[in-house]
């Protein structure tokens, strides 16, 4: 099971229905990678600190890259620090990697379009697995999707939260929620600053 890849595929599958902020998605993908590395026993959490385990190949290029990037000396990195560091540009890396391994293809469009057509998932076992996890409302993938902006919050979220009782899972999701809120605050601050700058120029 590859939660990060499934999240990337689902995001591309639902792109026409949601406006996705690349920064939010990148943070969510970094959190998904953490869940995958936990499943692979590549790390353990001590509170909110990431303690690496013996590195072993996962068979996935981006997950192996993530494992190699773990801080292996004390003081270890916090989950939220990892999300910011690993998440930088991660959504674009997943789009590129999915296309590289043949799980996505460019959508047909005008032959001489100025912009490249978006990547869309092709019919594959990986896509069917991702869709099955998504449509079944698997709590972890659903929580990641909500953070990434591809799933609207609903009354079911409270019920899902009750099923996420594992301390490690809740630690990662809490750090992701904090990071997404901080990123949104930065966006709002920049929007206010840009608006104020425009108003100054209109005064001249």
N, C-alpha and C positions, 0 to 999 in steps of 0.2 A: 504493500500500500504506500502510495506516494502522495501525501496530502498537498504538498506544494504544487506538484504537477496538476493534480486534480483541480485545485483552486484556479490555477492559470487557465486550464481548459474551460472550466465553467465560466470564468470571466469573459473569455473570448466568445463563448456560446451565447452569453446574455448581453453582450456589449451594446446591441441595438436598443435594449430596453432600459439601460441605466447609464448615467453619466459617471464615469469612474475617474477619480483623481489618482494619477499615477503614483503619487507619494503614498497615499493610503494603501493602495494595492501592494506596493513594494514592502511596506511595513508588515502587511498581512502575510505576504509570501515569506518574509523572514521568520515570522512566528510559525508558519506552517513548516518551514524547514526545521525549526527547533523541535516540533513534535515528531518529525520524521527521524531526526538524529536521536531523540530520546528513545524512540521505538527501536532504533538500530544499536542502542546502548553505546552511542558515541559520546554521550555526556550525561551527567546527572545534575540536578539542581540542589544546592544547599541554601535554602531560603530562596533569595532571588539572585544568587550567584551561580554562574555556570562553571561546573567542574568537569573538564574534559576527561574522557576515558581513553583507553588505548585505541588509537586510530585504526580502523579497518575499512576497506573499500565497501561502499554501499551498492556499487554498480550503476550509480547515477552521477553524471558528470558534475552537475551543480551542487548536489548534496555532498559529494566528495570535496568539492571546492569549499563549501561551507564548513565542513569538518576541519579542513586544513587551516581555515581562518580563525579557529577558536583560540583564544588566549590561553596559553598553557603554563604560564607562570603566575604565582601570586603577586599582587592581589588579583583575583579572578574578576572577570567582567560581569556586570549585572545584566539581567535579561533585557531591560530597556536600552542599555547602552549597545548591546548586541543588535537589537532591532534597528537602531539608527545606523550603526556602522554597516551591517550586512545588507540592510534594506536599500542602501543608496544605489539607484539605477537597476534594482532587481527585477522590476516588472519587464523592462526592455530585454533583460538577459533571458527571461523565461520565454518571451515571445520569439526571440531569436533561436533559442534551443529547441522549442517545440517544432519550429519550421525545419531546423537542421535534421532532426530525427524523423521527419515525415509525418508528424502528428497534426500539423496544420498546413494550409496552403493559402496562397493569395486568392482572395475572392475575385471572380471575373469582373471586369470593368472596362471602361473606354480604353482603347489601345494606346492612345497617346495622352493618358491622364497625367496631370502635372504632379499629383501625389500618388505614391504607391498604394495599391489596394490593400485593405486590412487583411490580416491573417485570420482564417476561420478554421476551426477544427474539422478534420476529415473523419469519415466513418472508420472507427478503429475500436479495438478492445479497450484501449485506454480511455477513449471518449465515453464509451458505454459505462465503464466503471465509474468515471467521474460523475456522469449524469445520474447513475443509480444512487450514489452517495448523496448527491445534491437533492434529488427529488424525494428521497427517503427522510430528508431533514436531519441527517446525522448531526448531533449537537456541535461537535468541534468544527466541522466544515461550515455549518450554518453560522456559527459565531464569527469565524474568519470572514465569511462572505458579508456579514453585516458590517464588520469593521472596514472591509474593502469598499463598501458602498454598492455591492451587487445584490444585496438582499435588504429589503426594507424591514425595519423593526416592527414587530407585531406583538399581539398578546401572547403568542406562543413562545416568545423569547424568555419570559419569566419561567415558563415550564421547562424550557431547554436548560436554563441556568441551574435549575434544581438538580438536573441530571449530571451536571458538571461538578461533581463533588471532589474529584481528585485534586489534591493540593497543588501538584505540579501543573496541571492543566489550568487551574484558576490563576496561578501565579503568572503564567505566560499570557493568558488572555487579559488579565488586569494591566500588565505592562503594555500590551498592545493598545488597549483602550486609552491609557494615559498618553502614549505616543501619538495616536491619531488625534486626540483632543488638542495636544500641544501643536501639532502641525496645522490644524484648523485655526487655532489662535494666531499662528504666524501668518496664515493666509489673510485672515481678517485684518490683522494689523497692517499688512502691506497694502491691502485694498484701501484702508482708511488713509494711509500715507500717500498713496497714488492719487486718491481723490483730492486730498488737500493740496498736493503739488499742482494738479490740474486747475484747481480754483485760483491758485496764485498766478498761474500763467494767464488765466482769463482776465485777471485784474490789470494786465499790462496792455 
